[in-house]
Amino acid sequence: MIKRHLKCCGVKQAVYRIVAIDVRSRREGRDLRKVGFYDPIKNQTYLNVSAILYFLEKGSQTYRNC
C-alpha cells in the first residue's frame, strides 16, 4: 500500500516534502516520488496535482505522523 506523508527536510527551519512512500519502508526511508513541498514559515505550498491524482487512483492514503 502507498501512503502520502510529510518528510522533514530542514535543519534549522521547518520545511517539509510531501512524498508518496510504501508502507513497508521506514518513515524517513526511500520515497517513491516527491509530489510537493510545504514551507510553514513562508506559507508556501507546491503540489504536483497529476502525481497526486496518479497515486490516488492506485489507492494511496494520507499518513499523519504527529
Secondary structure, 3 states (H helix, E strand, C coil): CEEEEEEECCCCCCCEEEEEEECCCCCCCCCCEEEEEEECCCCEEEECHHHHHHHHHCCCEECCCC
